[in-house]
């Protein structure tokens, strides 16, 4: 089921909310069970064939986690249990996500005739990572004993199940267990609806709207000129941002209606002044996961500069591969790994900027970062390496410029999107959403004193709902 | 009631009101002219024929409808009217299946035209999605049922287009709005029905249609990597079933309408590609179109033309952008052939033209231009 669909907005969500708060009047556990079941229902609507896999994954990880938490055998045995747990998760993920890719590459190299076609269970990358973090923390002794219902809800919780944000058990399970989230809070529902409205508008009004421009460069029959290739690449840059950050806003807004604060996933990433800064602002929960559960365990920056760069490259290549089983994602991850290495090396060896040039240097850094990100998105979007290289070669060939009326008009539309991404306040700034402090809407003052804001949000919700057209999936559903 | 609860209700109420205002805007401007021909605002049209046709069928006066695929998409209605002496409405759909063509034609036939002009490709009868599973064609809007009208009125993109058309009617900003309406983001850039899906003024025909491009396409489809696709989806019995359902039944159900149907003039390379790379596909098309020709010539209200054998056109590769798509000059030639009755299939020998084509294909030798 999609957040941007009438059945979700007008049927599923009201029923889930009503049941949750109705049961919350009688029990602290029943709403948790209700929400976990509703989440399974949400998943089953379009992925019924993978519900058993999801349940098996929950049961497996819960049992392994319980072994690690409850029993304290010798460290060697504990490590073996952890290894078995993580390996089990990764094996399932690899089978569903990478078996076809592996077979295709083996076939290309050795003409094996091997062909594997496996349907990818939606959300498997997200719920696998979420649970690996749980197992690792259980091994590290950082996890208290959790009952099964809140754990199951932590994994299946529908606002995040399909495409994140990647949740952390320490952040979420205490919220699921808390009694105060079970009582109806109109303030949180209103704020949640407003955040949902912003996200919905980002998706249906902005991301879906710019799709035709993306096809100018990436369409199956596209043969773009220099300007068309740049318009297409820039359009995709903004489409992806508004699509994925819109999804994340909707997830945060929906969760807020249930009284649960989800972590932020975006913080105006295209305002970043360096690639390091970009990764602190883009898909923040994935960055945190990769840092805490891959980069640091690999050694991080603790074993010298050279190994730090190696660790960065490994982390980013695997991060790229996490997005999809294709060489384009590997190349995208490797390119960002290289960007990060250069960025760290520049910080270490680059010249200091004189104070009077600081402003100009900041602007140059911002422009350079943005261009580097746009170029990398071409790899991310293209269907194949050949297609990516074709678009990149067009972007590097200014001898073919059309820039007719169509291109000029399209450039103006792209500039509107750019202005929104660069200069407009982001959702958490607008709404005063603070995940750590568990506060929202306080910076806006009383709604009665800010009716214009209330009504402006209502317009955004209305246009977000009216923008729901045909089946339009979120880009990150395929990862 | 607490203050936040009141604010919540105000918020939801305001959202509902805005949605109703958007619905009212779409209803008044009516960009597809579903409810009435454009009066308050200048009529604007979209290149998206699957959507646009739903409105054209309602808003235009016509006695002849023209249906087909991309082979029939660039025709000008004014040319059809002038050459054939009719008042036509072009409903051609790029890449359409027989299911789509049948559905749109059936909707148009409710307006009782006298004649249907139908460009017929053999491959439209391969299996396509059911009309109600087709996300590109708003079937309920053609049916004008509550669901279709609601999806039209409650559509944000239609409200956006309505606002855009409204803005275009304000003299002060008319020019910049028109300049920004390229058809990519705002879908209604065309002011005259006659200009829908025709090649833009100044279009370089010689660059788009030439022997070099036709040969490049020929080499592409005959590449051993791809040539297997030539026969993809071409199951004889399935195609016959689809033909009976989507074409023969419609003709039989409308005995008062004259159906002028023609096989378009693909380049000879289309057939030669099959001959060389996929003889099974060629045999398949031969058998299927032989059946179609026999069947269509059995209807008294059908006049069938076979332009596939028009050697002076099909052997001149400069007429083509690939192996099938011909230039606008051939559009006009097709109309003149129809007016003259040239290449009319003889009811007594419905497969004679097909046999002449087969002989041409067997004799043809590919030469690099």
Interface residues (C-beta under 8 A of the other chain):
Chain A: X185 X186 X187 X189 X190 X193 X194 X197 X204 X205 X209 X210 X212 X213 X216 X405 X406 X409 X410 X412 X413 X446 X447 X448 X451 X454 X455 X457 X458 X459 X461 X462 X463 X465 X466 X467 X468 X469 X470 X471
Chain B: X2 X3 X4 X5 X7 X8 X10 X11 X12 X13 X14 X15 X16 X17 X18 X19 X22 X135 X154 X155 X156 X157 X159 X179 X180 X181 X182 X184 X185
